[in-house]
Structures are given as structure tokens and as C-alpha cells.
Amino acid sequence: MTKTLFAGARLPDGRLADVTVADGRIAAVAEPGAAAPPEPGGRTVACEGRLLAPSFCEGHIHLDKTLLGTPFMAHRRGDSVAARIAAEKAIRRELTVPVFERGSALVRQVVAHGTGALRTHVDIDTEIGLANLHEVLRIKEACAHLVDMQVVAFPQSGILRDPGVADLLDAALGEGATHIGGLDPVGIDGDGAAHLDTVFGLAEKHGVGVDIHLHDGGETGLGELRDIARRTAAAGLAGRVVVSHAFALGGPEDIAPTVEALAKGGVAILTHGPGPATMPPVGRLWAEGVPVLAGNDNIRDAWSPYGNGDMLKRAMMIGYRQGMNADAELALLFAMITHHTAARMGFSAKGIEEGAPANLVLIDAPGVALAVVEHPARALVMKGGRIVAEGGRLV
């Protein structure tokens, strides 16, 4: 593979360096001006102090839900999670553009913004069966040169309230889904123990990780979080369980026992910086041993007309909502969209170092803090040593 030299790049730790890429990996990190130019046919990218970082890790996205590639659709309100699920189903029945086309369009968009790895949730219910899973697995294969992908079998309509879903989830894990999902065990299914019995039972049966959406608030949500932490420890799944949203952690209740349980159980929390809802206290959770990950969640779909898949913009939104203004806090936000989330999700978590995969993004910023604050243009995106996007467009 042709060598590429990133000359005079600013690394996330603040150093200036020449970074040489060869055979899909970082071959050398040298002092500025010390690296040999690439052989004929290679390429030198004059970074001029711009930020070179590992490509972003998108922790929570729904490729099967996006409406990209369709005419803009007026949002249909729903005053509860159940109402929004019903509204989404109605919209889903009207769509004529296949999941493969809409989801592929979203992959191309997030890659152009610098994402190199993502975890997508795929709806599994008795109305659509495994159809969306099969389409997303096609996307995963077709876009493997652009992005690394994990697929969560997600019971958007519940498990107990939609009889037959448990068997479908089991089948999905046998057909290529990499993780088992869950949704509001009490709020949607009305039986937290039975719901989580199914989720963790399937995780143990198939040897996969768990990724649960939890919107339930108050003491109900906190109790569910503690139950998830207990089950995680009992199943030996520490480090392999993520709970998205966890709105209960942002309420007025005492969260100290729950935070302690999450830390001991090895459960991570993921947030997308939701607009109208409470959100987990990012800084406190990190300080008390609970990893916090980041993702965009809904992008131009039945749940929200907003979003473009830009992880830097998402980091800015999370930080803005949490009052994370100091340079160290901005650096944490940047880590949450790069190696912290990647490590917790089982993707490559190496930084800019010799031997690391050459999955890189060149950002028009002089450092991490300004990159988060301004979420400026991505000059170049590289996957496996190959440039896949420049100037915000795929090549």
C-alpha cells in the first residue's frame, strides 16, 4: 500500500509530529521534519499544525430508522416513548425507500464527518421480523471499507408486550447481530425482572455484550440501573454492558448508591446530550469510575428531525448542556468520541502511535479544545491507510 506522510500534524496530546502511514497502519511518529518523504507514488499531507486524531467512534446510531434519501417529512409528535414507537411504526409502513439505501446514505454522511467505527441498533419486532437486520448486515458488508460496525438486536416495541420477539432476538444473534439490546424493562414491558431475564439470558447463551435503552426516570429507573449492574457482575459481563440515556441519573433523587453499583458492576453509560430530557452527570460519573460514552442516536428520523451525524458537534452539545468549559473537560469530551468509546465498545482504542490502525481524521483546528468548541471542517478522513473522504465528501 502506498505510504502517506502527515507532515507537521498536531496530535491530541498537543505534540507536533510527522506521522507516516504504510500498509494500513501508522508506521512511525517522528519529530517534525525528521520523517523521510514517501517514495514516488506516495503522498505528503501538509498539516501545518492542524489536529490529527484517531477517527471518531459513534456509540449509538439507528441506520434502519433514518429518513435520509427521502423527502423531508413533517415530524409526528408523541408524548411518551410508547406513543413515539406507534408513530414510528406508522411512518415505517409508508416508506418506499429501502433500509439499505437510507442506511447507506447515513453511513456515507457520518464517515465524511470523520467516523471510523459505529454501533447501530436495529429494530426487531413481530411486524418486520429480521428484515431490517438483514438490510443492515448488507450495509455492514458493503461499507466495510469505510467503517467498522457492530449491530445490536434491538426490541424497540418491547419483548413481553410483543410475544415472539424473544425468539426473533435469539435468531438475530445467530444471524449476525453482535449485541443484544433492551428497552425500558418497566416502562415499556411492565416487568423489569422478566425483561432483563431475557436480555441477559440471550447474552450468556450467545456470548455477546448488552446495550440497553433506558428512558425510565426516578426511582424506577435508578432501581433498573442497579439491577442491570447486579446482573452484569453476576454474568461476568463487566466492561461489556452499556446503558444509553439513563435519564434517571439526571433527576433530583439521590444517585450515589446507583453510581456506586454501576462502577462496581462495570457498566458504562452513553449519552447523546438530549434536548428536552434530563441527562447523566458526565463529569461526576467519570470521577466516580463509571465510563461515559457518546453517540448521536436519532438522525433525521421519526423520533427527531435533527442531527447530521457529526460526532464533534455532538461532543460540543454534550459539553454545552453539562457546562464542561475547562480545557481538561473539553479534552474528556474529545476522548469520549474517540478512544474512550472505542475501547469500551471493543473497537481499536489506540491513539496516534506506531502500529496503530491508520483510521485517522485531520481536523481544521490547532488542538482538541477548539475542535470541540467549533466542530470545524474535516480536511481528510482515512480508513485502514486509505483516504476515504476529503473536504467533507467521500472520495
C-alpha positions in Angstrom: 0.0 0.0 0.0 1.2 3.5 -0.8 2.8 5.5 2.0 1.2 8.7 3.3 3.1 11.3 5.4 1.2 13.7 7.6 3.8 16.4 8.0 3.6 18.8 10.9 0.5 17.4 12.5 -0.8 18.4 15.9 -1.6 15.3 18.0 -4.4 15.2 20.6 -1.8 15.4 23.4 -0.6 18.7 22.0 2.7 17.5 20.4 3.7 18.4 16.8 4.8 15.4 14.8 5.3 13.8 11.4 3.1 10.7 11.1 3.9 8.1 8.5 1.3 5.6 7.3 2.1 2.4 5.5 0.3 -0.9 4.9 -2.8 0.3 6.7 -1.1 1.2 9.9 0.9 4.0 11.5 4.5 3.1 10.6 6.2 5.9 12.5 5.6 9.0 14.7 8.6 11.3 14.4 9.7 14.8 15.3 8.6 17.5 12.8 10.8 17.4 9.8 12.5 14.1 10.8 10.4 11.7 8.7 11.6 10.7 5.3 9.3 11.7 2.4 7.2 8.9 0.9 8.6 7.1 -2.1 7.3 8.0 -5.6 3.6 7.5 -5.8 3.2 8.3 -2.1 1.5 11.4 -0.7 2.6 14.1 1.7 -0.3 15.9 3.5 0.9 19.3 4.8 -0.9 19.5 8.1 0.5 22.9 9.1 -0.3 22.3 12.8 -3.8 21.0 12.2 -5.2 18.3 14.6 -4.6 14.7 13.5 -6.6 12.3 15.6 -8.0 8.7 15.6 -11.2 8.6 13.7 -14.4 9.0 15.7 -16.4 6.2 17.3 -20.2 6.6 17.1 -21.6 4.8 20.1 -25.3 4.9 19.3 -27.0 5.3 15.9 -30.0 3.8 14.1 -29.2 3.1 10.5 -32.5 1.4 9.9 -34.6 4.4 11.1 -33.1 7.3 9.2 -35.2 9.1 6.6 -32.2 10.3 4.7 -32.8 9.9 0.9 -36.5 10.6 1.3 -38.3 14.0 1.0 -38.3 15.9 4.3 -41.2 14.5 6.4 -43.1 16.6 9.0 -42.5 15.4 12.5 -45.3 13.5 14.2 -45.4 14.2 17.9 -45.7 11.6 20.6 -46.0 12.5 24.3 -44.5 9.2 25.5 -42.0 6.6 24.4 -44.9 4.3 23.6 -46.6 6.9 21.5 -43.5 7.7 19.6 -43.0 4.0 18.9 -46.5 3.8 17.5 -45.9 6.9 15.3 -42.7 5.5 14.0 -44.4 2.2 13.0 -47.0 4.2 11.1 -44.3 6.1 9.2 -42.3 2.9 8.6 -45.3 1.4 6.8 -45.4 4.4 4.4 -41.7 4.4 3.4 -40.8 3.4 -0.1 -37.0 3.9 0.0 -35.4 0.7 1.3 -33.4 0.5 4.6 -30.3 -0.4 2.6 -30.4 2.9 0.6 -31.3 5.1 3.6 -28.8 3.5 6.0 -26.0 3.5 3.4 -26.6 7.2 2.9 -26.2 7.8 6.6 -23.0 5.8 6.8 -21.5 7.8 4.0 -22.5 11.0 5.8 -21.0 10.1 9.2 -17.8 8.8 7.5 -17.4 12.1 5.7 -17.6 13.8 9.2 -14.8 11.5 10.5 -16.4 8.5 12.0 -14.5 5.2 11.5 -16.4 2.9 13.8 -20.1 2.7 14.9 -22.6 0.7 16.8 -26.1 0.6 15.3 -29.3 -0.6 16.9 -31.7 -2.5 14.6 -35.4 -2.8 15.3 -36.6 -6.4 15.8 -40.3 -6.9 16.2 -43.1 -9.3 15.0 -44.2 -6.9 12.3 -40.9 -6.7 10.4 -39.1 -9.7 11.8 -35.5 -9.8 10.9 -35.9 -7.8 7.6 -34.2 -4.7 9.0 -31.4 -6.8 10.4 -30.7 -8.4 7.1 -30.6 -4.9 5.4 -28.2 -3.5 7.9 -25.9 -6.5 7.7 -25.8 -5.8 3.9 -24.8 -2.3 4.7 -22.1 -3.5 7.1 -20.6 -5.7 4.3 -21.0 -3.1 1.6 -19.4 -0.3 3.7 -16.7 -2.4 5.4 -14.0 -0.3 3.6 -15.4 2.9 5.2 -16.4 2.0 8.7 -16.2 -0.8 11.4 -19.7 -1.7 12.6 -21.4 -3.5 15.4 -25.1 -4.4 15.3 -27.5 -4.5 18.2 -30.6 -6.6 18.0 -33.0 -4.0 19.5 -36.6 -4.7 20.7 -38.0 -1.3 20.0 -41.5 -2.5 20.6 -40.6 -4.4 23.8 -40.2 -8.1 24.4 -43.1 -9.1 26.7 -45.6 -6.8 25.1 -44.8 -8.2 21.6 -44.9 -12.0 22.0 -42.5 -13.7 19.7 -39.8 -11.1 19.9 -37.6 -13.1 22.3 -37.3 -15.9 19.7 -36.6 -13.3 17.0 -33.8 -11.8 19.1 -32.4 -15.2 19.6 -32.5 -15.8 15.8 -30.9 -12.3 15.1 -27.9 -13.2 17.3 -27.5 -16.4 15.3 -27.6 -14.5 12.0 -25.1 -11.8 12.6 -26.2 -9.3 15.3 -23.2 -8.7 17.6 -25.0 -7.5 20.7 -28.4 -7.9 22.4 -30.5 -4.8 23.2 -33.2 -4.0 25.7 -35.7 -1.2 26.2 -37.3 0.3 29.4 -38.0 -3.1 31.2 -40.6 -1.5 33.4 -41.8 1.5 31.3 -42.5 -0.5 28.1 -42.7 -4.1 29.2 -44.1 -3.6 32.7 -41.9 -6.4 34.2 -38.3 -5.4 34.8 -37.2 -8.8 36.0 -38.7 -10.8 33.1 -37.4 -8.4 30.5 -33.9 -8.5 31.9 -34.0 -12.2 32.3 -34.5 -12.5 28.6 -31.8 -9.9 27.7 -29.1 -11.3 29.9 -30.1 -14.9 29.2 -29.6 -14.3 25.5 -26.3 -12.5 26.2 -25.0 -15.5 28.1 -26.3 -18.0 25.5 -24.6 -16.3 22.6 -21.6 -14.8 24.4 -22.4 -11.2 23.4 -22.5 -7.8 25.1 -25.6 -5.9 26.2 -26.8 -2.5 25.1 -30.0 -1.2 26.8 -32.0 1.9 26.2 -33.4 3.2 29.5 -35.7 6.2 29.5 -37.5 5.3 32.8 -36.9 8.1 35.3 -37.0 8.5 39.1 -36.6 5.6 41.5 -37.9 3.2 38.9 -35.0 4.0 36.5 -32.5 4.0 39.3 -33.7 0.6 40.5 -33.4 -0.8 37.0 -29.8 0.5 36.7 -28.8 -1.2 40.0 -30.5 -4.4 38.7 -28.6 -4.2 35.5 -25.3 -3.6 37.4 -26.0 -6.6 39.6 -26.8 -8.9 36.6 -23.7 -7.6 34.8 -21.5 -8.7 37.6 -23.2 -12.0 38.1 -22.9 -12.8 34.4 -19.2 -11.9 34.2 -20.1 -9.2 31.7 -18.2 -6.3 33.3 -17.0 -4.0 30.6 -19.5 -5.4 28.0 -22.7 -3.7 29.1 -23.8 -0.2 28.1 -26.9 1.7 29.2 -28.0 4.5 26.9 -29.8 7.6 28.1 -30.2 6.7 31.8 -32.3 9.8 32.3 -32.9 8.8 36.0 -29.3 9.7 36.8 -30.1 13.4 36.0 -33.1 13.6 38.3 -33.4 15.0 41.8 -33.1 11.7 43.6 -30.0 10.5 45.4 -28.0 8.7 42.8 -25.0 7.8 44.9 -25.9 4.2 45.5 -26.7 3.7 41.9 -23.4 5.3 40.7 -21.5 3.0 43.1 -23.3 0.0 41.8 -22.6 0.9 38.2 -18.9 1.4 38.9 -18.6 -1.9 40.8 -20.6 -3.8 38.1 -18.6 -2.4 35.2 -21.5 -0.8 33.4 -21.0 2.1 31.1 -23.5 4.9 30.4 -24.0 6.5 27.0 -25.5 9.9 26.3 -26.3 12.0 23.3 -27.0 15.2 25.1 -30.8 15.0 24.8 -32.5 18.4 24.3 -35.7 18.2 26.5 -34.7 15.5 28.9 -32.5 15.1 31.9 -29.1 13.6 31.3 -26.5 11.8 33.3 -23.8 14.0 35.1 -20.9 13.2 32.8 -18.1 14.6 35.0 -19.3 13.1 38.2 -19.7 9.6 36.6 -16.2 9.7 35.2 -14.8 10.9 38.6 -16.6 8.0 40.4 -15.5 5.3 38.0 -18.4 5.0 35.5 -17.3 5.4 31.9 -19.5 7.7 29.8 -19.7 7.2 26.1 -21.2 9.3 23.3 -23.4 8.9 20.3 -25.8 10.8 18.0 -28.8 8.5 18.5 -31.6 9.6 16.1 -30.6 11.4 12.9 -33.4 12.7 10.6 -35.9 10.0 11.5 -39.4 9.6 13.1 -38.0 10.4 16.5 -36.3 13.6 15.6 -35.8 15.7 12.5 -32.4 17.0 13.8 -28.9 15.7 13.6 -26.3 15.2 10.9 -24.1 12.5 12.4 -21.1 14.8 13.3 -19.5 13.4 16.4 -17.6 16.6 17.1 -20.8 18.6 17.1 -22.4 16.0 19.4 -19.4 16.4 21.8 -20.0 20.1 21.8 -23.7 19.7 22.5 -23.0 17.3 25.5 -20.4 19.7 26.9 -22.7 22.7 26.4 -25.5 21.0 28.3 -23.2 19.9 31.1 -21.3 23.2 31.5 -18.0 21.5 30.6 -15.9 24.5 29.7 -12.3 23.9 31.1 -9.7 22.6 28.7 -9.5 19.3 30.6 -13.2 18.9 30.3 -13.1 19.6 26.6 -10.3 17.0 26.3 -12.6 14.5 28.0 -15.4 15.2 25.6 -12.9 14.6 22.7 -11.8 11.3 24.3 -15.5 10.4 24.6 -15.9 10.4 20.8 -12.5 8.7 20.1 -10.6 6.2 22.2 -12.8 6.1 25.4 -15.9 5.0 23.5 -13.9 2.8 21.1 -12.2 1.0 24.0 -15.4 0.3 25.8 -17.1 -1.0 22.7 -14.4 -3.3 21.7 -13.1 -1.4 18.7 -9.4 -0.4 18.3 -8.6 2.1 21.0 -5.1 3.0 20.1 -4.1 6.6 19.7 -1.6 8.1 17.3 1.2 5.6 17.9 3.4 3.2 15.9 1.5 0.0 14.9 -2.0 1.5 15.4 -4.5 1.1 12.6 -4.4 4.1 10.3 -8.0 5.1 11.0 -7.5 8.9 11.2 -9.2 12.3 10.8 -7.5 15.6 10.0 -9.4 18.5 11.6 -9.1 22.2 10.8 -8.3 23.1 14.3 -5.0 23.7 16.2 -6.0 21.4 19.1 -8.6 19.4 20.9 -10.3 22.2 22.8 -11.1 24.3 19.7 -12.1 21.2 17.8 -14.8 20.5 20.3 -15.9 24.1 20.7 -16.1 25.0 17.0 -16.5 21.5 15.4 -14.7 22.8 12.3 -14.3 21.1 8.9 -12.7 17.7 8.5 -10.0 18.1 5.9 -9.4 14.4 5.4 -10.6 11.0 6.7 -8.5 7.8 6.4 -9.7 4.2 7.0 -7.1 1.4 7.0 -4.5 3.6 5.4 -6.7 4.7 2.5 -8.1 8.2 2.2 -11.9 7.8 2.1 -13.0 11.4 2.4 -11.6 14.9 1.8 -13.2 18.3 2.3 -16.3 16.8 3.8 -17.0 14.4 0.8 -16.2 10.8 0.1 -13.6 10.2 -2.5 
